[in-house]
Amino acid sequence: MGIFTPGRRMGHEVLDEPGVSASLVARSHTDIARANLLFGGTRAVIARVKAIAPRLPQSPLVVDVGAGSGDILDAVCQTLRETGRRPRPVAVDVEVALAPSVRQRGSFFICGSIFALPLPKACADLVIAAQVVHHFPPDSLPAVFVELNRIARHAVIVSDLQRSWIAAAGLWLSSFPLGFHPVSRHDGVVSVLRGFAPDELRSFVELATGVSPDVQTHLGWRVTADWNPGHAT
């Protein structure tokens, strides 16, 4: 790894613990949504949605896995509407406390695990996983990518953090004037150090799915990988 890119380290995120209060989950995801908007998480996904939109039908079923409060899914659907499409948004998250926020944004909510998504094969025209896959250690990642690939019909977009000391320091420092909760600050830094170099993300996808993804880097230390699942119907 380069001087500004540490080796991947899993660390410990508070929100990954069982029994975290619903109020803390909601507060931290408010901070996460702001970070997505300000630091490039939303922009990275939207850039790739615009690129693959011509491959999608007029009324695409869009499934956001690990959707959090549904902020990125909301932005994706707005982008698709601007292309004349009528997206049908579905948010999947293991944290049921996020359901009210998702529903307020007009999306359908399903509580489910990324390792066993409660959806049939090739049911979703577009599958998104944003700022999610960094939560999992290397030995768990193949199962994650297999599930994302399984439920997708036309495209999968994975967007995550590009690991960097600069990004970690920048998030830490900016979290104070932005008024982030201490848990959001802690978990945000851990998340950055759990992130991926572009070649790492490409390798994980290829090994799990047999498909070579289109990998891009974006402003704000973001990296995306998108691909056609190969079982379009």
Buried (B, 14 or more C-beta within 10 A) or exposed (E): EEEEBBEBEBBEBBBEEEEBEEEBBBBBBBBBBBBBBEBBBBBBBBBBBBBBBEBBEEEBBBBBBBBBBBBBBBBBBEBBEEEEBEBBBBBBBEBEBBBEBBEEBEBBBBBBEBEEBEBEEBBBBBBBBBBBBBBBEEEEBBBBBEBBBBBBBBBBBBBBBBBBBEBBEBBBEBBEEBEBBEBBBBBBBBBBBBBBBBEBBBBBBBEBBEBEBBBBEBEBBBBBBBBBBEEEE
